[in-house]
Amino acid sequence: MRAVVVGAGIGGLAATLSLRRAGHDVTLVEQAARFTEIGAGIQLAPNATRLLRRLGLLDAIAAQAARPSHVSFRTWSDGAEICRYALGRAAEDAFGAPYLLLHRADLHQALAAAVPPTSVRLNTVVVGIDQDDESASVTTANGDRLRADLVVAADGIRSAARQWLFGADEAVFSGTAAYRALLPADEVADLDLPDLGIWLGPGRHFVHYWVRRGELLNVVAVVTAEARTEVGTEAKAEAETVAAESWTARAEPGEQLREFDGWDSRVLDVLERAGQVFRYGIHTRVPLARWNIGRVTLLGDSAHAMVPFQAQGAAQAIMDAAVLGDVLTGATPAEVPDALDRYVRRRLATATTMQANSARAGDDFHLPDGPEAQARNARMSAYADEHVFLPQATGWAVDVLDDRRS
C-alpha cells in the first residue's frame, strides 16, 4: 500500500516509521529545504519511550538524553519545595520504559536518520489534498501530483490540511507565552538545581531540566497574557508580539527578568545568565469530533495541539503514529477508510482529554497567592505523601498497542 505523510516533524517522522514497519511504501513530504536544529527541550514519558523501543530507536535516543531522578515542585518566592515525585530508575521499573529529557533536535535527528533518504521529499510545499473512492493525492506547489492509498497530514499546529478537510479553523492563542533558553551546565553548576524543577507563581511558572546528557540546562519561563499586562503600558503595547508563534523570535534584553521580578534568586540567576532568550506565544487547536475523512487523516498537532503543561504533546503524536501503523498492518487499499475510523476511535478521546488536562494544569500552576494557592500546595503535598509518581503517571502505564478495540 502507498502512503504520503505531509510534514516531517516528530509526528510525521514517527508516522512514516510506523507505516513502514507495517509494510507499506511511504513518501514523506516536507516544506523545509533541510532538517535543522530547532527548538529546545522536550520530555518523553514512558508512554512514548515504550513505543520508541518498538521502533528500535530507544537506545539511540536515550544515549542523547538526561534521566531525571525526580521532579520537584517549588514556590515562586523562596523556592520552598511543595512536593516531589520519583522518576529515574523507579519510574522505569514501574512502567517498563524510561522517562527521558531531550533536546528536541536530538529526538528529531534520531527519527529522521531511520527514514531512508529516498523516501523523503524536502523543499516540497503541499498546496492541496484530494481523494476519491479509490485513492487520494497530494498536489505540490511545482505541480507534482503524488497518488496514494492513504494521506496522513502531520503538518503541525498551522495545518492547512485541517482546513481543507474541515473548513476554516485557526490556531487559538492560549493566553500564555514562553521564554526559552539553553545554558551550558557549568554556567549554573553553583545553583544546586533539581534535575527537573517546576516553580509555581501568580500568573507564571518556571521550568528547568537537563538535556543532551546533562550538558545543557533547558529553561522554559511561562507567563499569562493577563499577568503580563500588569507590568505596564509597554507590555500592553507588546501583547500582539508576545502572542506570535515562533521558535526564533528573540526576547528583548532583560525582558524575562522583568517578567519574573521578585522571584527566588535562583530563578533570577538562571534567567540572567541565559544570554539569548527566545519568546513565543503558545497556541492550541479546538478539539475536533473527528480527524479523518475517507483516505485522509490528521495526526499530532494538526489534530490536537495542546499547551505543554503536562509535557505530553510529542508523546501523544508518537502514540498516534503507533496506533496508525497498528490499524494499517495487513490492510489493503480498500480497507483504508475503515482502518482510519479505528485509528481515530482509539486515539481521539485520549488526546482530547490530554488537551483539557494540560490546560487545567496551567490554570493550577498560575493561581494567585492566597487561599487558592495554599489549598493547591496542600493538595499536591498530600497526594505526594501517598503516591510515588505524578498524578498523570496513571497514563504512562497504558500501552496503546494493547488497546485493539474495533
C-alpha positions as CSV (number, residue, x, y, z in Angstrom):
1,M,0.0,0.0,0.0
2,R,1.2,3.5,-0.8
3,A,1.0,6.3,1.8
4,V,2.0,10.0,1.7
5,V,2.8,11.7,5.0
6,V,2.7,15.5,4.9
7,G,5.1,17.2,7.5
8,A,8.4,15.9,8.8
9,G,8.1,16.9,12.4
10,I,8.1,14.4,15.3
11,G,4.6,13.2,14.5
12,G,5.2,12.9,10.7
13,L,8.5,11.1,11.2
14,A,7.0,8.7,13.7
15,A,4.1,8.0,11.4
16,T,6.4,7.3,8.5
17,L,8.4,4.8,10.6
18,S,5.3,3.1,11.9
19,L,3.7,2.8,8.4
20,R,7.0,1.4,7.0
21,R,7.1,-1.0,9.9
22,A,3.6,-2.1,8.9
23,G,4.9,-3.0,5.5
24,H,3.8,0.0,3.4
25,D,5.5,2.2,0.9
26,V,5.7,5.8,2.4
27,T,6.7,9.1,0.9
28,L,7.4,11.8,3.4
29,V,6.9,15.4,2.2
30,E,8.4,18.4,4.0
31,Q,8.4,22.0,3.0
32,A,11.7,22.8,4.7
33,A,14.8,22.6,2.5
34,R,16.7,20.7,5.1
35,F,16.4,19.3,8.6
36,T,17.8,21.9,11.1
37,E,18.4,22.0,14.8
38,I,15.4,24.0,16.1
39,G,13.5,24.1,19.3
40,A,14.8,23.3,22.8
41,G,13.9,20.8,25.4
42,I,11.3,18.0,25.3
43,Q,10.1,15.5,27.9
44,L,9.3,11.9,26.9
45,A,7.3,9.9,29.5
46,P,7.2,6.1,29.4
47,N,4.0,6.0,27.3
48,A,6.2,7.4,24.5
49,T,9.6,5.8,25.1
50,R,7.9,2.4,25.2
51,L,6.8,3.0,21.6
52,L,10.2,4.3,20.5
53,R,11.6,1.0,21.8
54,R,9.3,-0.9,19.5
55,L,10.6,1.2,16.6
56,G,14.1,0.2,17.5
57,L,15.2,3.7,18.3
58,L,15.1,3.9,22.1
59,D,18.8,3.1,22.7
60,A,20.0,5.8,20.2
61,I,17.6,8.4,21.7
62,A,18.4,7.5,25.3
63,A,22.1,7.9,24.6
64,Q,21.5,11.6,23.9
65,A,19.1,12.2,26.8
66,A,19.2,13.0,30.5
67,R,17.4,10.8,33.0
68,P,16.0,12.8,35.9
69,S,15.9,11.2,39.3
70,H,12.8,13.2,40.4
71,V,10.6,16.2,39.7
72,S,10.4,18.9,42.3
73,F,7.6,21.4,42.6
74,R,8.5,24.7,44.3
75,T,7.1,28.0,45.4
76,W,8.0,31.1,43.4
77,S,9.1,33.4,46.1
78,D,11.5,31.4,48.1
79,G,11.9,28.1,46.3
80,A,10.5,26.0,49.2
81,E,9.6,22.5,47.9
82,I,5.9,21.9,47.7
83,C,6.4,18.2,46.9
84,R,8.5,15.8,44.8
85,Y,7.8,12.7,42.7
86,A,10.1,9.9,41.7
87,L,11.3,9.4,38.1
88,G,14.6,7.7,37.1
89,R,15.0,4.0,37.9
90,A,11.8,3.9,40.0
91,A,9.7,5.0,37.0
92,E,11.4,2.8,34.6
93,D,10.9,-0.2,36.8
94,A,7.3,0.6,37.4
95,F,6.3,1.5,33.8
96,G,8.7,-0.6,31.8
97,A,10.3,2.3,29.9
98,P,12.4,5.4,30.9
99,Y,11.4,9.0,31.5
100,L,13.8,11.0,29.2
101,L,14.7,14.6,28.9
102,L,16.0,15.6,25.4
103,H,16.9,18.4,23.1
104,R,14.1,18.3,20.5
105,A,16.7,18.3,17.7
106,D,18.3,15.1,19.1
107,L,14.9,13.3,19.0
108,H,14.1,14.6,15.6
109,Q,17.5,13.6,14.2
110,A,17.2,10.1,15.6
111,L,13.8,9.7,13.9
112,A,14.9,11.3,10.7
113,A,18.0,9.0,10.5
114,A,15.8,6.0,10.5
115,V,13.9,7.1,7.4
116,P,15.6,6.2,4.1
117,P,16.5,9.4,2.2
118,T,14.9,8.1,-0.9
119,S,11.5,8.2,0.9
120,V,11.8,11.9,1.8
121,R,11.0,14.9,-0.4
122,L,12.3,18.1,1.2
123,N,11.7,21.6,-0.1
124,T,8.2,20.5,-1.2
125,V,5.2,22.6,-0.4
126,V,1.8,20.9,-0.5
127,V,-1.0,23.1,-2.0
128,G,-3.8,20.6,-2.0
129,I,-5.1,17.1,-1.0
130,D,-7.8,15.4,-2.9
131,Q,-9.4,12.0,-2.9
132,D,-12.0,9.7,-4.5
133,D,-13.3,6.2,-3.6
134,E,-10.2,4.6,-5.0
135,S,-7.2,6.7,-3.9
136,A,-6.0,10.0,-2.5
137,S,-3.5,12.5,-3.9
138,V,-1.2,15.3,-2.8
139,T,-0.5,18.3,-5.1
140,T,2.7,20.2,-4.6
141,A,3.5,23.8,-5.5
142,N,5.6,22.7,-8.5
143,G,2.6,20.8,-9.9
144,D,3.5,17.3,-9.0
145,R,0.6,15.0,-8.1
146,L,1.5,12.2,-5.6
147,R,-1.1,9.5,-5.7
148,A,-1.5,7.1,-2.7
149,D,-4.0,4.9,-0.9
150,L,-3.6,7.0,2.3
151,V,-2.6,10.6,3.1
152,V,-1.5,11.4,6.7
153,A,-1.5,15.2,7.4
154,A,1.0,15.8,10.2
155,D,1.5,19.4,9.2
156,G,1.5,20.9,12.6
157,I,-0.5,23.4,14.5
158,R,-1.0,25.7,11.5
159,S,-2.2,22.7,9.5
160,A,-3.5,23.6,6.0
161,A,-4.8,20.1,5.6
162,R,-7.1,20.5,8.6
163,Q,-8.8,23.5,6.9
164,W,-9.0,21.6,3.6
165,L,-10.8,18.7,5.4
166,F,-13.0,20.6,7.9
167,G,-13.2,24.2,6.8
168,A,-12.0,27.5,8.3
169,D,-10.3,26.8,11.7
170,E,-7.4,28.8,13.0
171,A,-5.0,28.1,15.8
172,V,-6.1,29.7,19.1
173,F,-3.8,31.8,21.3
174,S,-3.8,30.1,24.7
175,G,-3.2,33.3,26.6
176,T,0.3,32.2,27.6
177,A,3.7,32.9,26.2
178,A,7.0,31.1,26.9
179,Y,10.6,32.4,27.2
180,R,13.1,29.6,26.2
181,A,16.8,29.3,26.7
182,L,19.6,26.7,26.9
183,L,22.5,27.2,29.2
184,P,25.8,25.2,29.5
185,A,25.7,23.1,32.6
186,D,28.9,24.8,34.0
187,E,27.2,28.2,34.0
188,V,24.6,27.1,36.6
189,A,26.6,24.4,38.5
190,D,26.6,26.6,41.6
191,L,22.8,26.9,41.9
192,D,22.0,23.4,43.2
193,L,19.1,23.0,40.9
194,P,16.9,19.8,41.0
195,D,17.0,17.5,37.9
196,L,13.6,18.7,36.9
197,G,12.1,21.7,38.6
198,I,8.7,23.4,38.3
199,W,8.3,26.7,40.2
200,L,4.7,27.9,40.6
201,G,3.7,31.5,41.0
202,P,0.9,34.0,40.3
203,G,0.3,34.1,36.6
204,R,3.6,32.4,35.8
205,H,5.6,29.3,36.2
206,F,9.2,28.4,35.6
207,V,10.5,25.0,34.4
208,H,14.1,23.8,34.0
209,Y,15.7,20.4,33.3
210,W,18.9,18.9,31.9
211,V,19.1,17.8,28.2
212,R,21.8,16.4,26.0
213,R,23.2,14.0,28.6
214,G,23.2,16.7,31.2
215,E,25.4,19.1,29.3
216,L,22.7,21.8,28.8
217,L,20.0,23.3,31.1
218,N,16.7,23.8,29.3
219,V,14.7,26.7,30.6
220,V,11.0,27.5,30.0
221,A,9.5,30.5,31.7
222,V,5.8,30.8,31.1
223,V,3.7,33.9,31.7
224,T,0.0,34.5,31.1
225,A,-1.1,37.4,29.0
226,E,-3.3,38.6,31.8
227,A,-0.4,38.7,34.2
228,R,1.8,40.4,31.6
229,T,-0.5,43.3,31.2
230,E,0.0,44.2,34.8
231,V,3.7,45.1,34.1
232,G,2.6,48.3,32.5
233,T,1.7,50.1,29.2
234,E,4.8,48.9,27.4
235,A,3.8,45.3,28.0
236,K,0.3,46.1,26.8
237,A,1.7,47.5,23.6
238,E,3.7,44.4,23.1
239,A,0.8,42.0,23.6
240,E,0.4,41.2,19.9
241,T,4.2,40.5,19.6
242,V,4.1,38.2,22.7
243,A,1.3,36.1,21.1
244,A,3.3,35.5,18.0
245,E,4.1,31.8,17.5
246,S,7.8,31.5,16.6
247,W,10.7,29.3,17.6
248,T,13.1,32.1,16.6
249,A,11.6,35.3,17.9
250,R,14.1,36.9,20.3
251,A,13.1,38.5,23.6
252,E,14.3,42.0,24.3
253,P,17.4,42.1,26.6
254,G,16.3,41.8,30.2
255,E,12.6,41.2,29.3
256,Q,12.5,37.8,31.1
257,L,14.0,39.3,34.2
258,R,11.3,42.0,34.4
259,E,8.6,39.3,34.0
260,F,9.9,37.3,36.9
261,D,10.9,40.2,39.2
262,G,10.7,39.2,42.8
263,W,11.1,35.5,42.2
264,D,13.6,33.3,44.1
265,S,17.2,34.3,43.4
266,R,18.0,31.0,41.7
267,V,15.3,31.6,39.1
268,L,16.6,35.1,38.5
269,D,20.2,33.9,38.4
270,V,19.2,31.4,35.7
271,L,17.3,33.9,33.7
272,E,20.1,36.5,34.0
273,R,22.8,34.0,32.9
274,A,20.7,32.8,30.0
275,G,22.1,35.2,27.4
276,Q,19.9,35.0,24.3
277,V,16.3,34.2,25.2
278,F,13.6,33.3,22.7
279,R,9.9,34.1,23.2
280,Y,6.9,32.6,21.6
281,G,3.1,32.6,22.1
282,I,1.6,29.2,22.9
283,H,-1.3,28.2,20.7
284,T,-3.7,25.3,20.7
285,R,-6.4,23.9,18.5
286,V,-10.1,23.5,19.3
287,P,-10.9,19.8,19.7
288,L,-12.4,18.1,16.7
289,A,-15.2,15.5,16.7
290,R,-13.2,13.5,14.1
291,W,-9.8,13.6,12.4
292,N,-10.4,11.7,9.2
293,I,-12.4,11.8,6.0
294,G,-12.1,8.9,3.7
295,R,-8.5,8.1,3.0
296,V,-7.1,11.3,4.7
297,T,-6.4,11.7,8.4
298,L,-4.8,14.2,10.7
299,L,-2.1,13.3,13.2
300,G,-0.2,15.1,16.0
301,D,-0.5,18.8,16.5
302,S,-2.7,19.2,13.4
303,A,-5.3,17.1,15.2
304,H,-4.8,18.0,18.9
305,A,-2.3,20.8,19.6
306,M,-2.2,21.4,23.3
307,V,-0.4,23.6,25.8
308,P,2.7,21.9,27.1
309,F,1.9,21.9,30.8
310,Q,1.8,18.1,31.2
311,A,4.7,17.6,28.7
312,Q,2.6,15.3,26.5
313,G,2.4,16.9,23.1
314,A,5.2,14.9,21.4
315,A,4.2,11.7,23.3
316,Q,0.6,12.0,22.0
317,A,1.9,12.4,18.5
318,I,4.1,9.3,18.8
319,M,1.1,7.4,20.2
320,D,-1.0,8.5,17.2
321,A,1.7,7.2,14.9
322,A,1.9,3.8,16.7
323,V,-1.8,3.2,16.5
324,L,-2.0,4.3,12.9
325,G,0.6,1.8,12.0
326,D,-1.2,-0.8,14.1
327,V,-4.6,-0.4,12.4
328,L,-3.0,-0.5,8.9
329,T,-0.9,-3.6,9.5
330,G,-2.1,-6.0,6.9
331,A,-4.7,-3.6,5.5
332,T,-5.5,-3.5,1.8
333,P,-6.1,-0.2,-0.1
334,A,-9.9,-0.9,0.1
335,E,-9.8,-1.2,3.9
336,V,-8.1,2.2,4.5
337,P,-11.2,4.3,5.4
338,D,-12.4,1.7,7.9
339,A,-8.9,1.4,9.4
340,L,-8.7,5.2,9.8
341,D,-12.0,5.1,11.6
342,R,-10.5,2.6,14.1
343,Y,-7.4,4.8,14.5
344,V,-9.5,7.8,15.4
345,R,-11.7,5.8,17.8
346,R,-8.6,4.6,19.6
347,R,-6.9,7.9,19.9
348,L,-9.3,10.9,19.8
349,A,-10.8,10.6,23.3
350,T,-7.4,10.2,25.0
351,A,-5.8,13.1,23.1
352,T,-8.7,15.4,23.7
353,T,-8.7,14.6,27.4
354,M,-4.9,15.4,27.5
355,Q,-5.6,18.7,25.8
356,A,-8.1,19.6,28.6
357,N,-5.8,18.2,31.4
358,S,-2.9,20.3,30.1
359,A,-5.0,23.5,30.1
360,R,-6.2,22.8,33.6
361,A,-2.6,22.2,34.8
362,G,-1.7,25.6,33.5
363,D,-4.5,27.2,35.4
364,D,-3.5,25.4,38.6
365,F,0.2,26.4,38.2
366,H,-0.8,30.1,37.9
367,L,-3.1,30.6,40.9
368,P,-2.7,33.9,42.8
369,D,-1.1,33.9,46.2
370,G,-3.5,33.4,49.0
371,P,-6.1,30.7,49.9
372,E,-6.3,29.2,46.4
373,A,-2.5,28.6,46.1
374,Q,-2.3,27.4,49.7
375,A,-5.0,24.9,49.0
376,R,-3.3,23.7,45.8
377,N,0.0,23.3,47.6
378,A,-1.6,21.3,50.4
379,R,-3.4,19.1,47.9
380,M,-0.2,18.4,46.0
381,S,1.7,17.7,49.2
382,A,-0.9,15.3,50.4
383,Y,-1.0,13.4,47.1
384,A,2.8,13.1,47.1
385,D,2.7,11.7,50.6
386,E,0.6,8.8,49.3
387,H,1.9,8.3,45.8
388,V,5.4,7.8,44.4
389,F,4.6,9.2,40.9
390,L,2.9,12.2,39.4
391,P,-0.9,12.1,39.1
392,Q,-0.7,11.9,35.3
393,A,1.6,8.8,35.6
394,T,-1.5,6.7,35.6
395,G,-1.5,7.2,31.8
396,W,2.1,6.1,31.5
397,A,1.2,2.5,32.1
398,V,-1.3,2.4,29.2
399,D,0.1,0.7,26.1
400,V,-1.8,1.9,23.1
401,L,-0.9,-1.2,21.2
402,D,-2.6,-3.4,23.7
403,D,-5.9,-1.5,23.0
404,R,-7.2,-3.1,19.8
405,R,-10.9,-2.4,20.1
406,S,-12.6,-2.4,16.8
